[in-house]
Amino acid sequence: MLRASNATALSQRRSSFMRPTPSFSGVNSFFRGSYYSTSTSSITQKPLFNKILIANRGEIAIRVMRTAKRLGVKTVAVFSEADRDALFVKEADEAYLIGPAASAESYLRMDKILDVAKRSNAQAIHPGYGFLSENAAFADAVEKAGLTFIGPPSQAIIDMGSKSASKEIMTAAGVPVVPGYHGANQEPAFLKEEADKMGYPVLIKAVKGGGGKGMRIVEKQEDFYEMLESSRREAIKSFGDDVVLVEKYIVRPRHVEVQVFADKLGNAVYLFERDCSVQRRHQKVLEEAPAPGLSEELRADLGAKAVAAAKAVNYVGAGTHPITEMITNTDLVEWQLQVASGNRVPKVQDELKIDGWAFEARIYAETLKNTGPLHHLSFPEASSAVRIETGVQQGDVVSVHYDPMISKLVVKGSDRTEALRVLRKALGDFHVVALSSHPEFISGDVETGFIKNTMMICSQRQLHTTNNLGTCSFGSLLCYSSCYNWKHFSGPCPQGSTRTFTLSNLKSLLTLLLLSGAKTTLHLAPNPANVAHASHGSVGSVKTPMPCKISSVSVKAGDKVTKGQNLIVLEAMKMEHVIKSPKEGVIKRVHYGVGEIVGEGKVLVTFEDE
């Protein structure tokens, strides 16, 4: 996938174990909705592969399996010990254990994956996205092993996978880019000098990064080194490379991506654009296609530049994206398999038209840090307008080791208004807490800081002094209820009606009893934003909001700290989380050291008596 932005809106294994598994009987029940066969060419087609290995996990792996099943292609899964009972393992034709939970010892082990490919007689490897999908060495190793890499050639990965190299290519192609330092000098002092020249805020990005990993906003000069270290730690764990670039941070950017697709024969097309501006912690939460507010002239210009860039680096294939498939009536996984087999891109540019409007909402466990078993999971009914993609089912465990995504909900309407209406209903049928509709989002006036800037946060004190549900978003209200300090409130619901809610808590179990008699049970973990308030006693303490690993400790016994000062950095769900001091005081004890694995609710730091 290539990304492009307009000038005014820039984007900021233990491998001996093999387990035969059942057929795909369950796949379509989890990947429900409309998919399309898109091979329309009358040109003689080369045959597809008989068997492919999917070097990924979860929803990504099952998405590839769904199309492979339809095309009669057998699939091989690789899995870690943490994923032994995962849905994608059960749905593959064959599945092989390749190592422990840590990605570096399983999903990033090229040697183990290639060994499984050889033993299973797979003809090609589909990397999905993330993990090794943008690793040029892996693409090279696959080809040298006599297999086909279902993705771009290694040199294209080097050119476009490196944010530094890609910016040089984009500049040469006449595409405007954000100013910054993209060079080889990685000395911290030098990088800071470059940041000082640009002026703050600046953005540190892992050169090999993606998905928000290894990305840090530095608001002020004195925070640079700490953010640089954090970015590099996260990057090396996620991508095996800690090289970064530094660029000026655009305060209100729109994140617009152009989907291109190219084959090995020199053909390339663009499948229009999508707006991914609604993000949290640099992770996409809501996406839509096409992007609102783009003129046809600008759309064509962005598409042409993206195609030119793809051809300049001999790009092949593309990253798949559900909303692009929805508005173009295509199956891009099928396109990937066709192109990797040596066939041309299934459609030429003139055959591609935008049909309607689509939204994708990503359902994460991240907000409530609800790791552990999914006690209840209910999906909306799938249809031609509602598509559900997931790698989990009720009873599965959301692990701290990987991305916390539960599901992607993709909807379509004839226009943006209709698509929004379908999205609202489908989200309601998911029985999950979502952001209330916001007038700026309805109008399409969004940017990458939209969630942070518009989410209505209620303080603990506000909850004690008001019963008005309208004072904060429903999601925030439930988060703060984990402080266990209040039981009852009433007020207007987002729809305008008035209901009374009675809440009772038993540890992390929250029961909502509506006036109508309907009962909903939610299993909540403490919100990290409230940990400092909810988990310190008379002498003060800070507890873990989730199972985690200690990445760094910034204080020691006897240190004087100020409110908001960084104390400890935790690693969970492939991201780093900074624990800050809830108050001024003196540190009495730091209970854990770097590298230790800590359970949820454990005391990290205690303060001296005041």
C-alpha positions as CSV (number, residue, x, y, z in Angstrom):
1,M,0.0,0.0,0.0
2,L,1.3,3.4,-0.9
3,R,0.2,6.5,1.0
4,A,-0.1,10.0,-0.4
5,S,-1.4,13.3,1.0
6,N,-2.4,16.5,-0.6
7,A,-0.4,19.7,-0.1
8,T,-2.8,21.1,2.5
9,A,-3.5,17.8,4.4
10,L,-0.4,15.8,5.0
11,S,-0.3,12.5,6.8
12,Q,1.4,12.8,9.6
13,R,8.2,-21.5,18.1
14,R,8.9,-24.7,18.7
15,S,8.6,-25.7,15.1
16,S,8.4,-29.5,15.5
17,F,4.7,-29.4,16.4
18,M,2.2,-29.7,13.5
19,R,-1.5,-29.8,13.9
20,P,-4.0,-30.8,11.2
21,T,-7.1,-28.7,11.5
22,P,-10.7,-28.7,10.3
23,S,-11.9,-27.3,7.0
24,F,-13.2,-23.7,6.6
25,S,-16.7,-24.5,7.8
26,G,-16.6,-21.6,10.3
27,V,-14.8,-18.9,8.3
28,N,-17.8,-17.3,6.6
29,S,-19.7,-17.1,9.9
30,F,-16.9,-14.8,11.2
31,F,-16.2,-13.0,7.9
32,R,-19.7,-12.1,7.0
33,G,-21.0,-9.6,4.4
34,S,-20.4,-9.0,0.7
35,Y,-17.2,-10.1,-1.1
36,Y,-16.7,-10.0,-4.8
37,S,-14.8,-12.1,-7.4
38,T,-13.0,-9.6,-9.5
39,S,-11.2,-11.4,-12.3
40,T,-12.9,-10.0,-15.4
41,S,-10.1,-10.3,-18.0
42,S,-10.6,-12.6,-21.0
43,I,-6.8,-13.0,-21.2
44,T,-5.6,-16.6,-20.5
45,Q,-5.0,-16.8,-16.8
46,K,-2.0,-18.5,-15.2
47,P,-3.1,-21.0,-12.5
48,L,-3.2,-19.9,-8.9
49,F,-1.1,-21.6,-6.2
50,N,-2.4,-25.0,-4.8
51,K,-1.2,-24.1,-1.2
52,I,0.0,-20.9,0.5
53,L,1.5,-20.3,3.9
54,I,0.1,-17.3,5.8
55,A,2.8,-15.7,7.9
56,N,0.4,-13.8,10.2
57,R,-2.3,-14.3,12.8
58,G,-5.8,-13.4,13.9
59,E,-8.2,-11.5,11.7
60,I,-5.5,-10.9,9.0
61,A,-4.9,-14.6,8.6
62,I,-8.6,-15.5,8.5
63,R,-9.2,-12.7,5.9
64,V,-6.7,-14.4,3.5
65,M,-8.2,-17.8,4.3
66,R,-11.7,-16.7,3.3
67,T,-10.6,-15.8,-0.2
68,A,-8.3,-18.8,-0.5
69,K,-11.1,-21.1,0.3
70,R,-13.4,-19.6,-2.3
71,L,-10.6,-20.0,-4.9
72,G,-9.8,-23.6,-3.9
73,V,-6.3,-22.7,-2.5
74,K,-5.2,-24.6,0.7
75,T,-3.8,-22.7,3.6
76,V,-1.0,-23.3,6.1
77,A,-1.0,-21.3,9.4
78,V,1.9,-20.7,11.8
79,F,1.2,-19.9,15.4
80,S,2.8,-19.1,18.7
81,E,2.1,-20.8,22.0
82,A,-0.2,-18.0,23.0
83,D,-2.3,-18.6,19.9
84,R,-2.5,-22.4,20.2
85,D,-6.3,-22.3,20.5
86,A,-6.9,-19.2,18.3
87,L,-9.6,-19.2,15.6
88,F,-7.2,-18.8,12.7
89,V,-5.3,-22.0,13.8
90,K,-8.6,-24.0,13.7
91,E,-9.6,-22.6,10.4
92,A,-6.4,-23.4,8.5
93,D,-5.9,-26.6,6.5
94,E,-2.7,-27.2,8.4
95,A,-1.1,-25.4,11.4
96,Y,2.4,-25.4,12.8
97,L,3.7,-24.2,16.2
98,I,6.7,-22.0,15.7
99,G,7.6,-20.6,19.1
100,P,6.7,-18.8,22.3
101,A,4.3,-15.8,22.6
102,A,6.9,-13.1,22.0
103,S,6.8,-12.1,18.3
104,A,10.6,-12.0,18.2
105,E,10.6,-15.7,18.9
106,S,7.7,-16.7,16.7
107,Y,6.0,-14.5,14.1
108,L,9.3,-12.6,13.3
109,R,11.4,-15.8,13.0
110,M,12.0,-16.0,9.2
111,D,13.9,-19.3,9.5
112,K,11.1,-21.1,11.3
113,I,8.5,-19.8,8.8
114,L,10.5,-20.9,5.8
115,D,11.1,-24.3,7.4
116,V,7.3,-24.8,7.8
117,A,6.8,-23.6,4.2
118,K,9.2,-26.3,3.0
119,R,7.8,-29.1,5.2
120,S,4.2,-28.3,4.2
121,N,5.0,-28.0,0.5
122,A,3.5,-24.5,0.3
123,Q,4.3,-22.7,-3.0
124,A,4.0,-19.1,-1.7
125,I,3.9,-17.1,1.5
126,H,1.4,-14.4,2.2
127,P,2.7,-12.1,4.9
128,G,-0.5,-10.2,5.7
129,Y,0.4,-6.8,7.1
130,G,2.6,-6.0,10.1
131,F,5.2,-8.5,11.3
132,L,7.4,-9.5,8.3
133,S,5.2,-8.0,5.6
134,E,7.5,-5.0,5.0
135,N,10.8,-6.8,5.7
136,A,12.9,-6.8,2.6
137,A,15.2,-9.6,3.9
138,F,12.2,-11.9,4.4
139,A,10.9,-11.2,0.8
140,D,14.4,-12.0,-0.5
141,A,14.7,-15.1,1.6
142,V,11.3,-16.4,0.4
143,E,12.3,-16.0,-3.3
144,K,15.7,-17.6,-2.7
145,A,14.0,-20.6,-1.1
146,G,12.2,-21.1,-4.4
147,L,8.8,-19.8,-3.2
148,T,6.7,-16.8,-4.2
149,F,6.4,-13.8,-1.9
150,I,2.8,-12.5,-2.2
151,G,3.8,-8.9,-2.0
152,P,6.2,-6.4,-3.5
153,P,9.8,-7.3,-4.4
154,S,12.5,-6.6,-1.8
155,Q,13.9,-3.5,-3.4
156,A,10.4,-1.9,-3.6
157,I,10.0,-2.7,0.1
158,I,13.3,-1.1,0.8
159,D,12.4,2.0,-1.2
160,M,8.8,2.4,0.0
161,G,9.0,0.7,3.4
162,S,11.7,3.1,4.6
163,K,10.0,6.3,5.4
164,S,13.3,8.1,4.7
165,A,13.7,6.6,1.2
166,S,10.1,6.9,0.3
167,K,10.1,10.7,1.2
168,E,13.1,11.1,-1.2
169,I,11.2,9.2,-3.9
170,M,8.0,11.3,-3.3
171,T,10.0,14.5,-3.5
172,A,11.5,13.5,-6.8
173,A,8.0,12.6,-8.1
174,G,6.8,16.1,-7.2
175,V,4.7,15.0,-4.2
176,P,4.8,17.4,-1.3
177,V,6.2,16.0,2.0
178,V,6.5,17.2,5.6
179,P,9.9,18.9,6.2
180,G,12.2,17.0,8.5
181,Y,15.5,15.1,8.9
182,H,15.5,11.7,7.1
183,G,19.2,10.9,7.1
184,A,21.6,8.3,8.3
185,N,23.0,10.1,11.4
186,Q,21.2,8.5,14.3
187,E,23.2,10.1,17.2
188,P,20.7,11.3,19.8
189,A,22.4,14.7,20.2
190,F,22.4,15.3,16.4
191,L,18.7,14.3,16.1
192,K,17.9,16.7,18.9
193,E,19.7,19.5,17.1
194,E,17.7,18.9,14.0
195,A,14.5,18.9,16.1
196,D,15.5,22.2,17.7
197,K,16.0,23.7,14.3
198,M,12.5,22.7,13.2
199,G,10.9,24.0,16.3
200,Y,8.5,22.0,18.5
201,P,6.3,20.0,18.4
202,V,8.1,17.4,16.3
203,L,7.3,13.9,15.4
204,I,9.8,11.0,15.9
205,K,9.0,8.0,13.5
206,A,10.5,4.6,13.2
207,V,11.8,4.4,9.6
208,K,10.5,0.8,9.3
209,G,7.4,1.6,11.3
210,G,3.7,1.3,10.7
211,G,0.4,1.1,12.7
212,G,1.5,3.8,15.1
213,K,4.4,1.8,16.5
214,G,7.6,3.6,17.2
215,M,5.9,7.0,16.8
216,R,6.2,9.8,19.4
217,I,5.1,13.4,19.5
218,V,7.6,15.6,21.3
219,E,5.9,18.7,22.6
220,K,8.9,20.4,24.2
221,Q,12.6,20.3,24.0
222,E,13.3,18.7,27.4
223,D,11.2,15.6,26.5
224,F,13.1,14.8,23.3
225,Y,15.6,12.2,24.6
226,E,13.0,10.4,26.6
227,M,10.6,10.2,23.6
228,L,13.5,9.1,21.3
229,E,14.4,6.2,23.6
230,S,10.8,5.1,23.9
231,S,10.3,5.3,20.1
232,R,13.4,3.2,19.5
233,R,12.5,0.5,22.2
234,E,9.1,0.1,20.6
235,A,10.5,0.0,17.1
236,I,13.1,-2.6,17.8
237,K,10.5,-4.9,19.4
238,S,8.0,-4.4,16.6
239,F,10.2,-4.2,13.5
240,G,13.7,-5.3,14.5
241,D,15.1,-1.9,13.5
242,D,15.4,1.3,15.7
243,V,16.4,3.8,13.0
244,V,14.1,6.9,13.2
245,L,13.4,10.1,11.3
246,V,12.4,13.4,12.8
247,E,9.9,15.7,11.1
248,K,7.9,18.8,11.9
249,Y,4.6,17.8,13.6
250,I,1.5,19.1,11.8
251,V,-0.9,20.0,14.5
252,R,-4.1,19.4,12.6
253,P,-3.3,17.0,9.7
254,R,-5.7,14.9,7.7
255,H,-4.5,11.4,7.0
256,V,-5.5,10.5,3.5
257,E,-4.2,7.3,1.8
258,V,-4.4,6.3,-1.9
259,Q,-4.8,2.6,-2.6
260,V,-2.7,1.5,-5.6
261,F,-2.3,-1.9,-7.1
262,A,0.4,-3.1,-9.5
263,D,1.4,-6.3,-11.2
264,K,4.6,-7.8,-12.5
265,L,3.9,-6.8,-16.0
266,G,4.2,-3.1,-15.5
267,N,0.5,-2.3,-15.1
268,A,-0.8,-0.2,-12.1
269,V,-4.1,1.3,-11.1
270,Y,-5.4,3.3,-8.1
271,L,-8.5,2.3,-6.3
272,F,-9.2,5.8,-5.0
273,E,-8.5,7.1,-1.5
274,R,-9.6,6.7,2.1
275,D,-9.5,9.1,5.1
276,C,-7.9,7.6,8.2
277,S,-7.8,10.8,10.2
278,V,-9.8,9.5,13.2
279,Q,-7.0,7.9,15.3
280,R,-6.1,7.2,18.9
281,R,-2.4,6.9,19.8
282,H,-1.6,6.9,16.1
283,Q,-3.8,3.9,15.6
284,K,-6.6,4.1,13.1
285,V,-10.0,3.8,14.7
286,L,-12.5,5.1,12.1
287,E,-11.8,5.2,8.4
288,E,-14.0,6.1,5.4
289,A,-13.8,5.9,1.7
290,P,-13.9,8.0,-0.4
291,A,-12.3,10.9,1.6
292,P,-14.8,13.7,2.3
293,G,-14.2,17.1,0.7
294,L,-11.9,16.0,-2.1
295,S,-12.7,17.4,-5.6
296,E,-12.6,15.0,-8.5
297,E,-9.5,16.9,-9.8
298,L,-7.6,16.5,-6.6
299,R,-8.7,12.8,-6.4
300,A,-7.3,12.1,-9.9
301,D,-4.1,14.1,-9.2
302,L,-3.5,12.1,-6.0
303,G,-4.2,8.8,-7.8
304,A,-1.9,9.6,-10.7
305,K,1.0,10.6,-8.4
306,A,0.5,7.4,-6.4
307,V,0.6,5.2,-9.6
308,A,3.7,7.1,-10.8
309,A,5.4,6.4,-7.4
310,A,4.5,2.7,-7.6
311,K,5.9,2.3,-11.1
312,A,9.1,4.2,-10.1
313,V,9.9,1.5,-7.6
314,N,8.5,-1.5,-9.5
315,Y,5.9,-2.0,-6.8
316,V,3.8,-5.2,-7.0
317,G,0.6,-6.0,-5.2
318,A,-0.9,-3.9,-2.5
319,G,-2.0,-3.8,1.1
320,T,-5.7,-4.8,1.3
321,H,-8.3,-2.6,2.9
322,P,-12.0,-3.5,3.4
323,I,-13.5,-0.1,2.8
324,T,-11.6,0.1,-0.6
325,E,-13.1,-3.3,-1.5
326,M,-16.6,-2.0,-0.5
327,I,-16.6,1.1,-2.7
328,T,-15.0,-0.7,-5.7
329,N,-16.8,-4.1,-5.4
330,T,-13.5,-5.9,-5.4
331,D,-11.7,-8.7,-3.5
332,L,-8.1,-7.4,-3.1
333,V,-6.8,-10.6,-1.6
334,E,-7.9,-12.4,-4.8
335,W,-6.1,-9.6,-6.7
336,Q,-3.0,-10.3,-4.7
337,L,-3.1,-14.0,-5.5
338,Q,-3.7,-13.4,-9.2
339,V,-0.8,-10.9,-9.5
340,A,1.6,-13.1,-7.4
341,S,0.8,-16.0,-9.8
342,G,1.9,-13.8,-12.8
343,N,-1.4,-12.5,-14.0
344,R,-2.2,-8.9,-14.8
345,V,-4.2,-6.6,-12.6
346,P,-7.8,-7.8,-12.9
347,K,-9.2,-4.3,-13.9
348,V,-7.8,-1.4,-15.8
349,Q,-8.3,2.2,-14.5
350,D,-11.3,3.0,-16.6
351,E,-13.2,0.0,-15.2
352,L,-12.8,1.2,-11.6
353,K,-15.6,3.5,-10.3
354,I,-16.5,4.6,-6.8
355,D,-19.8,2.9,-5.8
356,G,-21.3,4.5,-2.7
357,W,-19.6,5.3,0.6
358,A,-18.0,3.0,3.2
359,F,-16.9,3.3,6.9
360,E,-14.7,1.0,8.9
361,A,-14.8,1.0,12.7
362,R,-12.1,-1.0,14.5
363,I,-13.3,-2.5,17.7
364,Y,-10.4,-2.7,20.2
365,A,-10.0,-3.9,23.8
366,E,-7.5,-1.0,24.2
367,T,-9.7,1.6,25.7
368,L,-10.7,-0.4,28.8
369,K,-7.6,-2.5,28.7
370,N,-9.9,-5.5,28.9
371,T,-7.3,-8.2,28.4
372,G,-8.4,-11.8,29.2
373,P,-11.3,-13.9,28.1
374,L,-14.2,-12.5,26.0
375,H,-17.0,-13.4,28.3
376,H,-19.6,-12.0,25.8
377,L,-19.2,-11.1,22.2
378,S,-22.2,-10.4,20.0
379,F,-22.0,-9.2,16.3
380,P,-24.5,-7.3,14.3
381,E,-26.3,-9.1,11.5
382,A,-24.2,-9.2,8.3
383,S,-25.7,-8.1,5.0
384,S,-24.6,-6.6,1.7
385,A,-24.2,-3.3,3.7
386,V,-22.6,-4.7,6.8
387,R,-19.4,-6.7,6.8
388,I,-17.7,-8.1,10.0
389,E,-14.1,-9.3,10.1
390,T,-12.7,-10.8,13.2
391,G,-10.2,-13.3,14.5
392,V,-11.9,-14.1,17.8
393,Q,-15.1,-15.6,19.1
394,Q,-16.8,-15.6,22.5
395,G,-14.6,-17.3,25.1
396,D,-11.3,-16.4,23.3
397,V,-8.6,-14.5,25.1
398,V,-7.5,-11.0,24.2
399,S,-3.7,-11.3,24.8
400,V,-1.3,-8.6,26.0
401,H,1.2,-9.9,23.5
402,Y,-0.4,-8.7,20.3
403,D,-2.7,-6.1,18.8
404,P,-5.9,-5.8,20.9
405,M,-8.2,-5.6,17.9
406,I,-11.4,-7.6,18.4
407,S,-13.1,-6.9,15.1
408,K,-13.5,-4.6,12.1
409,L,-17.0,-3.5,11.3
410,V,-17.3,-2.3,7.7
411,V,-20.5,-0.7,6.4
412,K,-21.7,0.8,3.1
413,G,-24.3,3.2,2.0
414,S,-25.3,4.9,-1.2
415,D,-23.8,8.1,0.2
416,R,-22.1,9.3,3.3
417,T,-25.3,10.1,5.2
418,E,-26.7,6.6,4.6
419,A,-23.4,5.0,5.5
420,L,-23.3,6.8,8.8
421,R,-26.8,5.7,9.6
422,V,-25.8,2.1,8.9
423,L,-22.7,2.5,11.0
424,R,-24.6,3.9,14.0
425,K,-27.1,1.0,14.0
426,A,-24.4,-1.7,13.5
427,L,-22.3,-0.3,16.3
428,G,-25.3,-0.3,18.5
429,D,-25.9,-4.0,17.7
430,F,-22.3,-4.7,18.7
431,H,-23.2,-3.9,22.3
432,V,-19.9,-2.0,22.8
433,V,-19.2,1.4,24.0
434,A,-18.4,3.9,21.2
435,L,-17.8,7.6,20.9
436,S,-21.1,9.5,20.7
437,S,-21.8,11.1,17.3
438,H,-20.0,14.4,17.1
439,P,-21.1,17.2,14.8
440,E,-17.5,17.7,13.4
441,F,-17.4,14.0,12.5
442,I,-20.8,14.1,10.9
443,S,-19.7,17.0,8.7
444,G,-16.4,15.3,7.8
445,D,-14.3,18.0,9.5
446,V,-11.8,15.6,11.1
447,E,-8.0,15.4,11.6
448,T,-5.6,13.0,13.4
449,G,-6.2,14.6,16.8
450,F,-10.0,14.3,16.6
451,I,-10.5,11.7,19.3
452,K,-8.1,13.3,21.8
453,N,-9.5,16.8,21.2
454,T,-13.2,16.0,21.2
455,M,-13.5,13.1,23.7
456,M,-15.5,14.4,26.6
457,I,-13.6,13.3,29.8
458,C,-15.4,13.5,33.1
459,S,-13.3,13.8,36.2
460,Q,-13.9,11.7,39.3
461,R,-15.2,14.7,41.1
462,Q,-17.7,15.5,38.3
463,L,-19.2,12.0,38.7
464,H,-19.7,12.6,42.4
465,T,-21.5,15.9,41.9
466,T,-23.8,15.2,38.9
467,N,-26.3,12.7,37.7
468,N,-26.4,14.1,34.2
469,L,-25.4,11.5,31.6
470,G,-25.1,14.4,29.1
471,T,-22.0,15.7,30.9
472,C,-19.7,13.2,29.3
473,S,-19.6,10.5,26.7
474,F,-21.1,7.1,27.6
475,G,-17.7,5.5,27.1
476,S,-16.0,7.8,29.5
477,L,-18.8,7.3,32.0
478,L,-18.3,3.6,32.0
479,C,-14.5,4.0,32.2
480,Y,-14.8,6.1,35.3
481,S,-17.3,3.8,36.9
482,S,-14.4,1.4,37.5
483,C,-13.4,3.7,40.3
484,Y,-16.2,2.0,42.3
485,N,-17.3,5.2,44.0
486,W,-20.8,5.6,42.7
487,K,-23.8,3.4,42.1
488,H,-26.7,5.3,40.5
489,F,-27.4,8.1,38.0
490,S,-30.0,9.2,35.5
491,G,-30.1,11.6,32.6
492,P,-30.6,12.0,28.9
493,C,-29.3,9.3,26.7
494,P,-27.4,10.2,23.5
495,Q,-30.6,9.6,21.6
496,G,-32.4,12.2,23.7
497,S,-34.6,9.9,25.7
498,T,-34.3,9.6,29.5
499,R,-33.4,6.4,31.3
500,T,-32.4,5.4,34.7
501,F,-29.3,3.2,35.3
502,T,-28.5,1.3,38.4
503,L,-24.9,0.1,38.6
504,S,-23.3,-2.4,40.9
505,N,-19.7,-3.6,41.0
506,L,-18.1,-6.9,42.0
507,K,-14.4,-6.5,41.3
508,S,-14.3,-5.7,37.6
509,L,-17.8,-6.9,36.9
510,L,-20.2,-4.0,36.1
511,T,-23.9,-4.6,35.7
512,L,-26.2,-2.2,34.0
513,L,-29.9,-2.5,34.8
514,L,-32.1,-0.4,32.6
515,L,-35.5,0.9,33.7
516,S,-37.1,-1.3,31.1
517,G,-35.7,-4.4,32.9
518,A,-33.1,-5.1,30.2
519,K,-29.8,-6.1,31.7
520,T,-26.4,-5.8,30.2
521,T,-23.2,-7.1,31.8
522,L,-19.8,-5.6,31.1
523,H,-16.5,-6.9,32.2
524,L,-14.3,-3.9,32.8
525,A,-10.6,-3.5,33.8
526,P,-9.5,-0.2,35.3
527,N,-9.0,2.7,32.9
528,P,-5.3,3.7,32.9
529,A,-6.3,7.3,33.0
530,N,-7.9,6.6,36.4
531,V,-5.2,4.4,37.9
532,A,-3.5,7.2,39.8
533,H,-6.8,8.3,41.3
534,A,-8.4,4.9,41.9
535,S,-5.4,2.9,43.2
536,H,-3.5,4.9,45.8
537,G,-4.3,4.7,49.5
538,S,-3.4,6.9,52.4
539,V,0.3,6.6,51.8
540,G,-0.1,6.5,48.0
541,S,0.6,3.8,45.5
542,V,0.4,3.3,41.7
543,K,-0.8,0.0,40.3
544,T,-0.6,-1.7,36.9
545,P,-3.7,-1.1,34.8
546,M,-3.1,-4.4,32.9
547,P,-0.7,-7.4,32.7
548,C,2.5,-5.9,31.3
549,K,6.3,-5.9,31.1
550,I,8.4,-3.2,32.7
551,S,10.3,-1.3,29.9
552,S,12.0,1.4,32.0
553,V,12.0,2.9,35.5
554,S,12.7,6.6,35.9
555,V,12.7,6.9,39.7
556,K,14.2,5.2,42.8
557,A,13.5,5.2,46.5
558,G,14.1,8.6,48.0
559,D,13.4,10.6,44.9
560,K,11.2,13.7,45.1
561,V,8.6,13.8,42.3
562,T,6.1,16.2,41.0
563,K,2.5,15.6,39.9
564,G,2.5,14.3,36.3
565,Q,6.1,13.2,36.3
566,N,7.0,10.1,34.5
567,L,7.6,7.2,36.8
568,I,7.6,3.9,34.8
569,V,7.0,2.8,31.2
570,L,5.1,-0.4,30.7
571,E,4.8,-2.5,27.6
572,A,1.5,-4.2,26.8
573,M,-0.4,-5.0,23.6
574,K,2.7,-4.1,21.5
575,M,2.6,-0.5,22.8
576,E,4.4,1.4,25.5
577,H,2.3,3.1,28.3
578,V,3.7,5.8,30.6
579,I,2.7,5.7,34.2
580,K,2.8,9.2,35.7
581,S,2.9,10.3,39.3
582,P,-0.6,11.2,40.7
583,K,0.8,13.8,43.1
584,E,3.9,15.5,44.5
585,G,5.7,13.4,47.0
586,V,8.7,11.2,47.9
587,I,9.1,7.7,46.5
588,K,9.2,5.1,49.3
589,R,9.7,2.0,47.1
590,V,9.8,0.9,43.5
591,H,8.5,-2.7,43.5
592,Y,9.7,-4.0,40.1
593,G,12.6,-3.6,37.8
594,V,13.2,-3.4,34.0
595,G,12.2,-6.6,32.2
596,E,10.0,-8.0,34.9
597,I,6.5,-9.4,33.9
598,V,3.8,-7.9,36.2
599,G,0.2,-8.9,36.6
600,E,-2.8,-6.6,36.6
601,G,-3.5,-4.5,39.8
602,K,0.0,-4.9,41.2
603,V,1.6,-2.1,43.1
604,L,4.4,-0.5,41.1
605,V,5.4,2.4,43.3
606,T,4.6,3.5,46.8
607,F,5.0,7.0,48.4
608,E,6.2,8.1,51.8
609,D,3.6,9.0,54.4
610,E,2.5,12.6,54.0
